[in-house]
Amino acid sequence: MPNNDANAADTRDLVIIRTLRAPRATLWRAWTEPELLKEWWCPKPWTTEVRAFELRPGGAFHTTMRGPEGGVSDNPGSFLEIVSQKRLVFTSMLLGGWRPHVPWIGFTAVITMEDEGAGSRYTTRVMHPDDTAREQHEKLGFFEGWGTVITQLDLFALSLR
């Protein structure tokens, strides 16, 4: 169940906190192996093409999502921070090599994973440059879309055991 954390540190942030059944190491694997990422990254029946995946600070992170009726969402970005099995930070506002970029929606996402029982506590914090961008992202279906993807991640990671 999505959690719109009313106590978020900043009003420009959108936050989802979930307890997942998959262990942290398996979630990390699903996140960091491009051939696995494409299996759960966007809400089905949309599909994901991983166009670039350089898992290092400043490395390119570029996915293109395609819908069954021809819709396309191209999402170039860059990784900012990688802490193995704990924290992954990426942004739409920079491309690989720290090249500035003007995206269709600007944000920085911080994904954290912690052990919780046999599963994991999974937190997604998406930071926006201003309240207008946050509201735009929320109206576009942030909680439904990112929440669906988190559910898909959990189910997919469980299948990797």
GUKOLTI-292798 format. One line per field, with one value per residue: x, y, z of N, C-alpha, C in turn; residue number from 1. Coordinates in steps of 0.001 Angstrom, whole numbers, always signed. Atoms other than C-alpha are relative to their C-alpha. Layout:
// residues N
n.px: X/...
n.py: Y/...
n.pz: Z/...
ca.px: X/...
ca.py: Y/...
ca.pz: Z/...
c.px: X/...
c.py: Y/...
c.pz: Z/...
n: NUM/...
// end
This chain:
// residues 161
n.px: +848/-812/+24/-333/-517/+357/-1108/-1171/-827/+108/+1284/-251/-285/+1025/-638/+702/-717/+690/-687/+39/-313/-1304/-1148/-696/-995/+709/+499/-1151/-314/+1030/-215/-1304/-322/+923/+903/+1047/+713/+1013/+1145/+951/-228/+1166/+1252/+423/-652/-1099/-1276/-1162/-1281/-1092/-893/-1320/+25/-1383/+229/-1062/+370/-249/+293/+1305/+1126/+947/+1005/+1122/+1177/+912/+1331/+592/+690/-962/-571/-1427/-548/-1460/-434/-1448/-405/-1338/-162/-734/-618/+291/-517/+441/+1099/+604/+448/-198/+505/-114/+711/+357/-485/-1353/-259/-1286/-1135/+424/+481/+1318/+1086/+1321/+904/+1433/+297/-1266/+20/-1047/+608/-856/+558/-746/+418/-475/+556/+1151/+379/-532/+146/-717/+694/-369/+451/-231/+213/-238/-139/+266/-591/+970/+1312/+718/-474/+500/+1435/+127/-349/+1064/+1182/-282/+207/-1205/+214/+491/-1033/-1179/+470/+145/-1353/-579/+638/-613/-1363/+63/+374/-1085/-1147/+325/-188/-1443/-563
n.py: -1177/-1213/-856/-1387/-389/-1378/-583/-149/-1117/-1109/+72/+286/+1428/+1035/+1111/+1271/+927/+1296/+1201/+980/+1361/+407/-495/-1161/+404/+360/-1257/-696/+700/-360/-1403/-350/+791/-551/+1000/+233/-1279/-197/+876/-535/-1425/-850/+742/+845/+745/-735/+701/-865/+231/-630/-506/-212/+351/-74/-68/-746/-1426/-657/+932/-165/+881/-410/+991/-414/+823/+31/+489/+902/-773/-847/-1044/+125/-887/+99/-491/-14/-544/+327/+430/-946/+686/+1427/+670/+1361/+621/-908/-1315/-283/-1347/-384/-1235/-270/-1349/+124/+1185/+594/-923/-1233/-959/-561/+438/-534/+1137/-299/-257/+32/+571/+892/+1091/+684/+1306/+630/+1362/+428/+1286/-46/+1403/+777/-840/-1273/-1274/-624/-1391/-816/-1436/-710/-1428/-860/-1331/-927/+601/+182/+1262/+1089/+142/+569/+1415/+678/+56/+976/+1342/+475/+1056/+1202/+542/+464/+1050/+1215/+477/+594/+1317/+854/+287/+1003/+1289/+469/+367/+1280/+1068/+206/+809
n.pz: +0/+34/-1171/+271/-1299/-324/-759/+867/-424/+935/+707/+1416/+131/-22/-701/-174/-883/+29/-460/+1077/-442/+535/-762/+571/+1004/+1229/+563/+588/+1258/+984/+334/+575/+1185/+1015/+577/-1001/-171/+1040/-264/-982/-180/+268/-197/+1124/+1076/+615/-39/-206/+661/-740/+1053/-612/-1420/-485/-1439/-696/-48/+1282/+1091/+642/-328/+1033/+359/+845/-255/+1153/-331/+988/+1032/+675/-848/-289/-1019/+46/-1302/-239/-1290/-469/-1393/-830/-1138/-97/-1190/+298/-730/-977/+455/+1413/+278/+1413/+322/+1396/+305/+551/+811/-312/+59/-681/+997/-361/+864/-332/+215/+47/-1404/-723/-1353/-469/-756/-967/-340/-1096/-341/-1313/-424/-908/-123/+1130/+1186/+95/-44/+1272/-2/+1184/-220/+1254/-314/+1156/-195/-598/-280/+1261/+595/-845/+275/+1347/-76/-749/+877/+1062/-538/-686/-997/+680/+883/-739/-895/+816/+326/-1221/-129/+1029/-454/-1063/+597/+856/-850/-639/+985/+204/-1099
ca.px: +0/+1470/+2349/+2154/+4320/+2702/+5814/+8087/+10966/+10184/+6852/+8474/+8982/+6730/+7395/+6325/+7359/+6560/+7471/+8350/+8577/+11753/+15089/+17212/+19944/+17382/+15775/+19216/+19898/+16558/+17442/+21024/+21016/+19567/+18161/+16221/+15291/+13401/+11099/+9490/+10470/+7213/+3557/+2476/+1372/+3939/+7431/+10874/+13941/+17117/+19133/+21985/+22869/+26245/+25988/+28414/+28057/+27754/+26870/+23984/+20619/+18297/+15064/+12347/+8878/+6441/+2705/+501/-1253/+1939/+2640/+6314/+8017/+11716/+13580/+17279/+19099/+22115/+23081/+24286/+25046/+25273/+25672/+25500/+22256/+21287/+20864/+20475/+20113/+19375/+18113/+16351/+18123/+21561/+22666/+25652/+28932/+27106/+25773/+22921/+19552/+16061/+13706/+9957/+9731/+12660/+13349/+15900/+14882/+16393/+15714/+16656/+16471/+16735/+16291/+12897/+12258/+12665/+11863/+12807/+11727/+11726/+11532/+11186/+11663/+11282/+12478/+11308/+12715/+9471/+5897/+4557/+6711/+5722/+2023/+2458/+4127/+1423/-1374/+322/-269/+2925/+1453/-408/+2446/+5408/+3317/+2457/+6119/+7135/+4595/+5991/+9535/+8556/+6843/+9687/+12384/+10554/+10728/+14543/+14997
ca.py: +0/+3381/+5705/+9400/+10361/+13483/+13964/+14178/+16505/+18656/+19503/+19037/+15320/+12372/+9350/+5723/+3396/-303/-3543/-6053/-9821/-10117/-9860/-6775/-8654/-9937/-6512/-5083/-7712/-6971/-3271/-3456/-6102/-4430/-7681/-8069/-4364/-4392/-7127/-4966/-1295/+86/-804/-3708/-4067/-1356/-2654/-1259/-999/-342/+1877/+2729/+1431/+2536/+1778/+4381/+8014/+10024/+6947/+7062/+5553/+5613/+3683/+3918/+2659/+1586/+1158/-1395/+1387/+3072/+5424/+6116/+7571/+8232/+8737/+9591/+10356/+9668/+7776/+9996/+7571/+3805/+2099/-1630/-3229/-100/+3056/+4066/+7691/+8824/+11969/+13018/+16399/+15147/+12761/+10448/+12264/+14941/+16602/+19009/+18083/+19625/+16654/+16452/+16237/+17036/+14940/+13085/+9682/+8138/+4419/+2859/-774/-2050/-5502/-5999/-9503/-11949/-9129/-5521/-2013/-225/+3552/+5681/+9423/+11499/+15075/+17837/+21319/+23023/+22385/+22780/+19913/+17761/+18450/+17677/+14360/+13477/+14327/+12156/+9215/+9009/+6910/+4521/+4123/+3914/+1835/-659/-900/-1551/-4396/-5766/-5489/-7495/-10233/-10421/-10472/-13299/-15306/-14948/-16937
ca.pz: +0/-964/+1835/+1047/+3954/+5350/+7454/+4435/+5143/+2130/+488/-2936/-2272/-3061/-867/-936/+1888/+1557/+3251/+538/+876/-1184/+629/+31/-1889/-4394/-4809/-5474/-8114/-9851/-9777/-10972/-13718/-16855/-18245/-14983/-14643/-17921/-16567/-13853/-14403/-15866/-15223/-17455/-20222/-21040/-21775/-20998/-23175/-21176/-23517/-21135/-17692/-16332/-12624/-11254/-10160/-13369/-15410/-17865/-16857/-19852/-20294/-22921/-22084/-24801/-24408/-26185/-28131/-29298/-26390/-25709/-22643/-23124/-19852/-20048/-16820/-14703/-11575/-8744/-5904/-5526/-2138/-2805/-1593/+385/-1662/-5291/-6399/-9946/-11634/-14811/-14689/-15748/-18459/-18303/-17687/-15613/-18833/-17848/-19307/-19456/-18938/-19490/-15690/-13447/-10366/-8340/-6968/-3851/-3433/-99/+959/+4517/+6039/+7658/+8944/+6043/+3607/+3092/+3888/+513/+353/-2747/-2265/-5426/-5006/-7354/-7984/-6876/-5713/-9273/-10562/-7562/-8186/-11905/-11104/-8564/-11075/-13696/-11373/-9348/-6533/-8832/-11335/-8988/-6544/-9297/-10245/-6626/-6476/-9760/-8340/-5256/-7278/-9784/-7082/-5307/-8546/-8551/-5344
c.px: +892/-151/+418/+392/-260/+1112/+1267/+751/-201/-1300/+171/+216/-1289/+676/-933/+887/-797/+868/-192/+408/+1382/+1133/+746/+974/-676/-598/+1133/+379/-1012/+174/+1233/+463/-991/-957/-1120/-849/-1137/-1249/-1050/-69/-1207/-1281/-388/-1414/+1085/+1274/+1134/+1162/+1052/+1044/+1404/-118/+1441/-57/+1231/-454/+411/-273/-1411/-989/-1134/-929/-1027/-1133/-946/-1316/-581/-714/+923/+578/+1470/+373/+1502/+566/+1514/+311/+1393/-61/+836/+763/-426/+672/-570/-1014/-663/-647/+384/-637/+222/-843/-334/+620/+1444/+36/+1324/+1123/-323/-491/-1378/-1037/-1293/-1007/-1453/-544/+1301/-165/+1299/-672/+1048/-716/+845/-630/+636/-597/-1191/-557/+660/-44/+812/-947/+529/-591/+396/-305/+350/-77/-160/+559/-963/-1343/-784/+399/-499/-1479/-236/+253/-1094/-1251/+183/-133/+1211/-291/-490/+1121/+1201/-398/-161/+1370/+665/-600/+600/+1418/-24/-319/+1130/+1193/-272/+212/+1476/+610/+412
c.py: +1238/+809/+1392/+605/+1478/+686/+126/+1272/+1230/-157/-294/-1480/-815/-1258/-1207/-884/-1295/-1064/-1056/-1371/-443/+555/+1090/-408/-343/+1238/+732/-619/+376/+1445/+216/-887/+409/-1014/-376/+1257/+141/-849/+624/+1530/+901/-828/-774/+397/+799/-826/+1006/-459/+733/+415/+287/-310/-93/+242/+547/+1451/+695/-888/+190/-1055/+438/-1171/+638/-986/+106/-636/-855/+739/+1030/+1137/-268/+1011/-229/+701/-77/+636/-451/-506/+1034/-695/-1463/-526/-1410/-527/+908/+1232/+203/+1355/+291/+1237/+56/+1312/+38/-1242/-609/+1016/+1370/+1068/+524/-329/+660/-1114/+446/+183/-189/-573/-725/-1039/-649/-1280/-572/-1349/-361/-1370/+255/-1419/-797/+801/+1276/+1177/+786/+1404/+671/+1444/+694/+1497/+810/+1394/+1003/-719/-269/-1316/-1193/-248/-614/-1503/-788/-148/-986/-1442/-578/-1187/-1296/-654/-557/-1106/-1323/-601/-635/-1385/-976/-382/-1108/-1381/-574/-464/-1330/-1164/-308/-905/-1369
c.pz: +0/+1281/-424/+1326/+265/+773/-834/+365/-870/-784/-1480/-260/-72/+534/+40/+862/+25/+654/-1083/+545/-443/+872/-780/-1108/-1330/-656/-714/-1350/-1086/-474/-862/-1156/-1086/-599/+975/+175/-1008/+226/+918/+19/-301/+134/-1260/-425/-724/+125/+120/-858/+834/-1023/+499/+1484/+483/+1505/+733/+64/-1304/-1197/-533/+492/-919/-318/-924/+238/-1190/+422/-1101/-1130/-651/+823/+296/+1072/+46/+1231/+179/+1349/+354/+1440/+742/+1125/-14/+1264/-68/+1009/+1028/-624/-1463/-284/-1482/-250/-1491/-473/-485/-873/+446/-167/+585/-971/+423/-1067/+468/-305/-116/+1407/+772/+1396/+284/+878/+896/+416/+1131/+322/+1339/+297/+908/+77/-1104/-1291/+104/+214/-1205/-18/-1303/+382/-1313/+298/-1291/+251/+635/+202/-1282/-666/+809/-294/-1379/+30/+727/-879/-1154/+492/+701/+913/-644/-821/+747/+986/-734/-297/+1227/+244/-1006/+390/+1038/-572/-849/+841/+707/-965/-241/+1058/-461
n: 1/2/3/4/5/6/7/8/9/10/11/12/13/14/15/16/17/18/19/20/21/22/23/24/25/26/27/28/29/30/31/32/33/34/35/36/37/38/39/40/41/42/43/44/45/46/47/48/49/50/51/52/53/54/55/56/57/58/59/60/61/62/63/64/65/66/67/68/69/70/71/72/73/74/75/76/77/78/79/80/81/82/83/84/85/86/87/88/89/90/91/92/93/94/95/96/97/98/99/100/101/102/103/104/105/106/107/108/109/110/111/112/113/114/115/116/117/118/119/120/121/122/123/124/125/126/127/128/129/130/131/132/133/134/135/136/137/138/139/140/141/142/143/144/145/146/147/148/149/150/151/152/153/154/155/156/157/158/159/160/161
// end
